[in-house]
Amino acid sequence: MHHSARTAHRSTARAAARLAVVVPLVCALGSLVSCTKQEEALTTPCGVVVDGSGSAAAVKQGFDSEAKLKDSLIEFLTDQKCGTVDFAPITRSSRSSSCRQGQVDLDPPHDANTDQKVQRAGAQRDAAVAALAELKCARAQNGSDVWGALARIGETVPDNGKAPKVLVVSDFAQADPEFSLYRHDLSTKARRAKVIDSLVEQRGLPGIEGMDVFPVGLGMQYSAKPSEADDFESFWVEALEGRAKAHVDTQYKR
């Protein structure tokens, strides 16, 4: 009886030891197969507006929209936790331009085994490819209908209850066949208000109320004229915030 008790005790101890090794192994394998940690859902609707005008070229007087797009796009999509991204080109007639690319889903459907970080990185690369394709097309159409592009992105970005975020890669040199800022005096707030009145009367308001607008390149054509740059930037802040009821954020200004 005494010998049997010792044998039983040793058998139980060995079984427990084996179980202590096997259980963590099973759990580890199980986590690889079906327990992959899921990332927080990306739900912010985002938009990207890209300038294809002559002033956006990579020349001495240009602001090089391609370089600024490459420098800011992925950072913007990541920072703002964009779940989708829509596009609008700046051309001579932005609302009717054929250059707009289709929406990219930045948080694609997945299952428990999906490596979401890899999947999302691939989706962001797709967004970058689409943005560059839009820019290439916009350059062929030329022109600088910034107001029309803002209206188009306002019509395109979905409303899911969250404030959309819009990256605008442009010097904002509004100059389409119907309305050119170069013809107007922006030197005082009162004069800028009259110009905004005229623009809104002719073209209406872009549907971007409540959106966060992130300009990249705003006013760069005035780099040698600081006072004019200040007036130009003030015009756009007053137009976008005061009239269109959007919010201007210079976080990505380059």
C-alpha positions in Angstrom: 0.0 0.0 0.0 2.8 2.4 0.9 4.7 1.6 -2.4 1.5 2.0 -4.4 0.8 5.4 -2.9 4.3 6.7 -3.8 3.9 5.4 -7.3 0.5 7.0 -7.7 1.9 10.3 -6.3 4.8 10.2 -8.8 2.4 9.4 -11.7 0.2 12.3 -10.7 3.2 14.7 -10.5 4.4 13.6 -13.9 1.0 14.1 -15.4 0.7 17.6 -13.9 4.2 18.5 -15.3 3.2 17.3 -18.7 0.0 19.3 -18.5 1.9 22.4 -17.5 3.9 22.1 -20.7 1.1 21.2 -23.0 -1.5 23.8 -21.9 0.6 26.9 -22.7 1.6 25.3 -26.0 -2.0 24.7 -27.0 -3.0 28.2 -26.0 -0.1 29.7 -28.0 -1.0 27.6 -31.1 -4.6 28.6 -30.6 -3.8 32.2 -30.5 -1.9 31.9 -33.8 -4.8 30.2 -35.4 -7.9 32.0 -34.2 -7.1 34.6 -31.6 -5.2 37.2 -33.5 -5.6 40.6 -31.8 -8.0 42.8 -33.7 -7.1 46.4 -34.3 -9.5 49.3 -33.4 -11.9 49.9 -36.2 -11.0 52.9 -38.5 -14.2 54.9 -39.1 -13.2 58.5 -40.0 -14.3 59.4 -43.6 -11.5 61.3 -45.3 -10.9 63.1 -48.5 -7.9 64.1 -50.6 -7.9 67.1 -53.0 -4.9 67.3 -55.3 -3.8 70.3 -57.4 -2.8 69.7 -61.0 -2.4 73.3 -62.1 0.8 74.8 -63.6 1.7 76.4 -60.2 1.8 73.0 -58.7 4.6 71.8 -60.9 8.1 70.9 -59.7 9.6 74.2 -61.0 11.3 77.1 -59.4 8.0 79.1 -59.1 5.9 76.1 -58.4 5.2 74.4 -55.1 5.6 70.8 -56.3 2.3 69.2 -55.4 3.6 65.7 -56.1 6.4 66.0 -53.5 4.1 67.5 -50.9 1.5 64.8 -51.6 4.1 62.0 -51.1 5.3 63.7 -47.9 2.0 64.2 -46.2 -0.6 61.6 -47.4 0.3 58.5 -45.4 1.0 60.6 -42.3 -2.5 62.2 -42.7 -4.3 58.9 -43.3 -2.6 57.4 -40.2 -3.0 60.4 -37.9 -6.6 60.9 -38.7 -7.5 57.2 -38.5 -9.1 57.3 -41.9 -11.4 54.4 -42.6 -12.1 55.4 -46.2 -10.6 58.0 -48.5 -12.3 59.8 -51.5 -10.6 62.0 -54.0 -11.3 65.3 -55.9 -8.9 66.9 -58.5 -8.2 70.6 -58.9 -8.4 71.3 -62.6 -9.9 74.1 -64.7 -13.4 72.8 -63.9 -13.0 70.5 -60.9 -16.6 69.5 -60.4 -16.9 68.0 -63.9 -13.3 66.7 -64.2 -12.9 63.1 -65.3 -9.8 62.7 -63.1 -11.5 61.7 -59.8 -10.4 58.3 -58.5 -12.7 55.8 -56.8 -12.9 55.5 -53.0 -10.3 53.4 -51.2 -11.3 51.3 -48.2 -8.5 51.7 -45.6 -10.0 49.2 -43.2 -11.0 46.3 -45.5 -13.1 43.4 -44.3 -11.1 40.8 -42.4 -11.3 37.7 -40.2 -9.7 36.6 -37.0 -6.6 35.4 -38.9 -5.9 38.6 -40.8 -2.8 40.6 -40.1 -4.6 44.0 -40.1 -1.5 46.1 -39.9 -0.2 44.5 -43.1 -3.6 44.7 -44.7 -4.0 48.4 -43.8 -0.6 49.3 -45.0 -1.5 47.8 -48.4 -4.7 49.8 -48.5 -2.8 53.0 -47.8 -0.4 52.2 -50.6 -3.5 51.8 -52.9 -4.6 55.2 -51.8 -1.2 56.7 -52.6 -1.3 55.1 -56.1 -4.8 56.5 -56.6 -3.8 60.0 -55.5 -0.8 60.1 -57.8 -2.9 58.8 -60.7 -5.4 61.6 -60.1 -2.6 64.2 -60.0 -1.2 62.9 -63.3 -4.6 63.2 -64.9 -5.3 66.7 -63.4 -2.0 68.0 -64.8 -3.3 67.2 -68.3 -6.5 69.2 -67.7 -4.6 72.1 -65.9 -6.5 75.0 -64.3 -7.0 75.9 -60.6 -10.7 75.6 -59.7 -10.0 75.2 -55.9 -13.6 76.2 -54.9 -15.1 73.6 -57.3 -12.8 70.8 -55.9 -13.9 71.6 -52.4 -17.5 71.4 -53.5 -16.8 68.1 -55.2 -15.1 66.5 -52.2 -18.0 67.8 -50.1 -20.4 65.8 -52.3 -18.2 62.7 -52.4 -17.1 62.0 -48.8 -19.7 60.0 -47.0 -21.5 61.2 -43.9 -21.3 58.5 -41.3 -21.8 60.8 -38.3 -18.1 61.6 -37.8 -16.6 64.9 -39.0 -14.7 64.2 -42.3 -11.1 65.1 -42.6 -9.9 66.6 -45.9 -6.3 67.0 -47.0 -5.9 69.7 -49.7 -2.6 69.7 -51.5 -2.7 73.0 -53.3 -1.3 76.6 -53.2 -5.0 77.6 -53.3 -4.4 79.9 -56.3 -8.1 80.0 -57.3 -8.0 80.8 -61.1 -10.7 79.2 -63.2 -12.4 80.7 -66.3 -15.1 82.2 -64.1 -13.3 83.4 -61.0 -9.7 84.4 -60.4 -8.4 85.7 -57.1 -5.5 87.5 -58.9 -8.0 90.1 -60.0 -9.0 91.1 -56.5 -7.6 93.1 -53.7 -7.3 91.0 -50.5 -5.4 93.6 -48.4 -8.0 94.2 -45.8 -10.7 92.2 -44.1 -13.5 94.3 -45.6 -12.1 93.9 -49.1 -11.7 90.1 -48.5 -15.3 89.9 -47.4 -16.5 91.6 -50.6 -14.4 89.1 -52.6 -15.9 86.2 -50.7 -19.4 87.6 -51.2 -18.7 87.7 -55.0 -17.4 84.1 -55.0 -20.3 82.7 -53.1 -22.8 84.6 -55.2 -21.3 83.2 -58.4 -20.4 79.7 -57.3 -22.4 78.9 -54.1 -20.9 77.4 -51.0 -19.1 74.0 -51.0 -20.8 71.5 -48.9 -18.0 71.1 -46.4 -19.7 72.4 -43.2 -18.2 70.7 -40.1 -15.3 69.2 -42.0 -11.7 69.6 -40.9 -9.6 71.0 -43.8 -5.8 70.4 -43.8 -4.1 72.6 -46.4 -0.7 71.7 -47.7 1.1 74.4 -49.7 -1.4 77.2 -49.0 0.0 80.6 -50.2 3.4 79.2 -51.2 3.4 81.4 -54.3 3.8 84.4 -52.0 6.9 83.1 -50.3 8.9 86.3 -51.3 6.0 88.6 -50.2 5.1 87.9 -46.6 2.4 90.6 -46.3 0.6 89.3 -49.4 0.9 85.7 -48.1 -0.7 86.7 -44.9 -3.6 88.4 -46.7 -4.0 85.4 -49.0 -4.1 82.9 -46.1 -6.5 85.1 -44.2 -8.8 85.1 -47.2 -9.0 81.3 -47.3 -9.5 81.0 -43.5 -12.3 83.6 -43.6 -13.9 81.9 -46.6 -13.6 78.3 -45.3 -14.4 78.9 -41.6 -16.5 82.1 -41.8 -18.7 81.2 -44.7 -18.3 77.4 -45.5 -18.4 76.6 -41.7 -15.4 74.2 -42.0 -12.4 74.2 -39.7 -8.9 74.9 -41.1 -6.0 73.0 -39.5 -2.4 73.7 -40.6 -0.9 70.5 -39.1 0.4 69.3 -42.4 1.4 72.7 -43.9 4.6 72.2 -45.8 
